């Protein structure tokens, strides 16, 4: 019988209390969203879109590794940007973390509004 197994690591930023960093089910890892928050400070890192994307992707990598997986097993990603003008800057980091083909398929869109702390 399959069951949902929560995944948690202190290497990545903590999720909001309502969410898991990831859940493993039937051999598949389902990850929550990853953003450019430094897990050591719980603050959004300063810097460029590329800098924040690198931290977000590192957080995702750390969660996947805690689940016994890795970035090279990612098949699909949903990317949400605050502004589509950031698409090129985001892809600089994306290409660093996914350098080898086949790269994951992705869906990239722009958020219409942002949630502020």
C-alpha positions in Angstrom: 0.0 0.0 0.0 1.3 3.4 -0.9 1.3 6.3 1.5 2.3 9.9 1.5 5.7 10.5 3.1 6.5 14.1 4.1 10.0 15.4 3.2 11.8 17.9 5.4 15.3 19.3 5.5 16.8 22.2 7.3 19.2 22.7 4.4 16.3 24.5 2.5 14.1 27.3 3.7 11.3 26.3 5.9 7.8 26.1 4.4 4.8 27.9 5.8 3.1 25.8 8.5 0.3 24.8 6.1 2.7 23.1 3.7 5.3 20.5 3.3 8.6 21.1 1.5 7.8 18.0 -0.5 5.8 14.8 -0.3 6.9 11.4 -1.7 4.2 9.2 -3.0 4.5 6.0 -5.0 8.1 6.7 -5.9 7.5 10.3 -7.1 8.5 13.4 -5.2 6.1 16.4 -5.3 7.8 19.7 -4.3 6.3 22.9 -3.0 7.4 26.1 -4.5 10.9 27.3 -3.9 11.9 30.9 -3.5 15.1 32.8 -2.9 15.0 32.7 0.9 18.3 32.0 2.7 17.6 29.0 5.1 20.1 30.3 7.6 18.3 33.7 8.0 14.7 33.0 6.7 15.0 36.2 4.7 14.8 36.8 1.0 18.3 37.3 -0.2 19.4 40.7 -1.6 20.6 40.9 -5.1 19.4 40.2 -8.6 16.8 38.0 -10.0 19.6 35.6 -11.0 20.9 35.6 -7.4 17.5 34.8 -6.0 16.8 32.2 -8.6 20.1 30.4 -7.7 19.0 30.3 -4.1 15.5 29.1 -5.0 17.0 26.3 -7.2 19.5 25.4 -4.5 16.6 25.1 -2.0 14.8 22.8 -4.5 17.9 20.7 -5.0 18.3 20.3 -1.2 14.7 19.2 -0.8 15.0 16.7 -3.6 18.2 15.3 -2.1 16.5 15.0 1.3 13.8 12.9 -0.5 16.5 10.7 -2.0 16.2 12.3 -5.5 18.1 14.9 -7.4 17.7 17.7 -10.0 18.6 15.3 -12.8 15.3 13.4 -12.2 13.1 16.5 -12.5 10.8 16.1 -15.5 8.5 19.2 -15.1 8.7 22.6 -13.4 6.3 25.5 -13.0 8.0 28.9 -12.9 6.3 32.0 -11.6 8.0 35.3 -12.2 6.9 38.7 -10.8 7.7 40.3 -14.2 8.3 38.6 -17.5 11.2 41.0 -18.1 13.0 38.7 -15.6 12.8 35.7 -17.8 16.3 35.9 -19.2 17.8 36.6 -15.8 16.0 33.6 -14.3 17.2 31.4 -17.1 20.8 32.2 -16.4 20.4 30.4 -13.0 18.1 27.7 -14.6 20.8 26.8 -17.1 23.4 26.5 -14.3 21.3 24.0 -12.4 20.0 22.1 -15.5 23.0 22.1 -17.8 22.4 18.7 -19.5 19.7 17.6 -21.9 17.1 16.5 -21.6 16.2 19.5 -19.5 12.9 19.5 -17.6 9.8 20.8 -19.5 8.6 24.0 -17.9 5.7 26.3 -17.7 6.7 29.9 -17.0 4.2 32.6 -16.3 4.0 36.1 -14.7 2.2 36.7 -11.4 -0.5 39.4 -11.6 0.0 40.4 -8.0 2.5 39.7 -5.3 2.0 38.8 -1.6 4.0 41.0 0.7 5.1 40.1 4.2 
